[in-house]
Amino acid sequence: MMSDPAVLDAKLLDAVRDLRQEGRSPKEIARALGARPCVAAEAVRMLAQAAAEISPAPDPEVARCWVNTDWHNGVIVDGHPEWPRGDGVARGCDGLATVLVARERRQGDFSVCSFLVDTHCLGVKETIGPRVMDERGLARFKELVFGDYALPPLAAPVDLGQHLVFGAVQYARELGFRPAKDFARCAGHLGVWRGESAIRFGRLGKPMYVAGPYDDVPQVMRTLERKVGRGNYDFLIGMAG
């Protein structure tokens, strides 16, 4: 339980942001954190104001969206044959998806965000943006974001980006993991989404943790052990040479 702070510090705001992303009301947030309702309500107001200033959500039809070709490898997709996808061949990036969204602020001027998604376990690991750039800058940024993939990205409808990003966040939360700390700054670029994801995350439905260079590996393993139990997840941890 968290006592009421004299000021709304960063730790409290982060906790409120996480609960707000789960759809909790200010009253529910106050109960969850052990704070007075007026403190929770003020924190929600401040976060909403900051989100409006940093990452407004324009109309969905003005968005451009791209995903990496192999975004679907290892996950199960229910329906949506219209979503673009690759041939399913493993190219060393199974379990990773990158979503890039650009929204036109005015002719030739874009606000851009990208999301790096671990579709098999951790959810949104990294975000970039929002950044403002022109058409040429957008082309360079797209090359940079997708440069490590074997194949060029695919133009995609925004709803695929929503199902990938918001669905992965929900899946990771159920496993005990939070999205990247700046996720809220970029989430508005994907628009409003209230549905259930048509993507079943995990590797063929089972959590699969592949350790990254900046992960707190022991903490991740403890969390998986606590949330799903031994034998109910797979993992791959590289050994130092």
Secondary structure as GFF3:
##gff-version 3
##sequence-region A 1 241
A	DSSP	alpha_helix	10	21	.	.	.	ID=ss1
A	DSSP	alpha_helix	26	33	.	.	.	ID=ss2
A	DSSP	alpha_helix	37	54	.	.	.	ID=ss3
A	DSSP	three_ten_helix	60	62	.	.	.	ID=ss4
A	DSSP	beta_strand	63	67	.	.	.	ID=ss5
A	DSSP	beta_strand	76	77	.	.	.	ID=ss6
A	DSSP	beta_strand	96	106	.	.	.	ID=ss7
A	DSSP	beta_strand	109	118	.	.	.	ID=ss8
A	DSSP	beta_strand	123	134	.	.	.	ID=ss9
A	DSSP	alpha_helix	135	145	.	.	.	ID=ss10
A	DSSP	beta_strand	154	155	.	.	.	ID=ss11
A	DSSP	alpha_helix	158	175	.	.	.	ID=ss12
A	DSSP	alpha_helix	183	187	.	.	.	ID=ss13
A	DSSP	three_ten_helix	188	190	.	.	.	ID=ss14
A	DSSP	beta_strand	199	200	.	.	.	ID=ss15
A	DSSP	beta_strand	208	210	.	.	.	ID=ss16
A	DSSP	alpha_helix	217	227	.	.	.	ID=ss17
A	DSSP	beta_strand	234	236	.	.	.	ID=ss18
###
